[in-house]
Amino acid sequence: MSEIEIPEDHPRYQSLLTRHRIEAGVDKGITSKQGLIAEGRGEAFDYLLGERTTESADAAERAAAAQLLLADHPVLSVNGNVAALVAPEIVDLAEAVDADIEINLFNRTPERMEAIAAHLREHGAENVKGLTADGRIPNLSHERAKVDADGIGAADVVLVPLEDGDRAEALGEMDKTEIVIDLNPLSRSAQVAAIPIVDNIIRAVPNMTDHAQELRTANHDQLEEIVDAFDPEAALAAAEAAIREGELA
Ligand code: PTJ
């Protein structure tokens, strides 16, 4: 048994665990009610993918790890779903690639910002950004435009998980390199990402950390080679094909 009363060999274990974490996130004031709907949408895609990391998603996760290691100032953006699902794993990834963690919310309230910051700190995050909000992403009219000037505002590489929206495009216009995690290959964020990762975040983030640890001894040229060999359009096409063909395990 694990954090939920369901044996780990239950065929629906992963999706039940994910649901449980999102529900607990709503109870703690971390996740918005809309986050429950986003979770359902992701779950449907994951079901069609066979709830597994495909070969092409694994390659994207390796390229993402290399890109984060190459960055001067990488930032991992966290919303209410991300915090509920993978808080300790995000802290581990930030440590592995020396990145900042910044909270950025669509449904931004001071209470949720504080609850998420406290949750991340409970899981070992030392410096949580996003609360100062002294910077802005141009051409975005909603709350996601609010960033820390010395966080996402100054980042060269940003990890953008679980948001189908216009922020990814606006960040691209600021010349930031984006890594997107989204189970929907047709999501607007995945479509504009330099590195789209079509995988469940609960598998993607720990796998990125494993790759980053394995690549720690790689030199600059070797890391660049991995990033250059990655083709975002081919990765999106492979994910869409896997979903349409329903390669269920
Ligand atoms: O916490 P806030 O206020 O910033 O709000 C966050 C949500 C998630 C509610 C907001 O960003 C939203 O409404 O998102 P969307 O437009 O529903 O997009 C979420 C995307 O994440 C969808 O494309 C889902 O397929 C995808 N998704 C959901 N769960 C997962 C996922 N992708 C990977 N792993 C998941 N577990």
Residues whose N, C-alpha, C, O or C-beta is under 5 A from the ligand:
A	BS01	PTJ	S32 Q34 G35 A38 E39 R41 G42 N79 G80 N81 N104 L105 F106 N107 L162 E163 D164 I181 D182 L183 N184 S187 D199 N200 I201
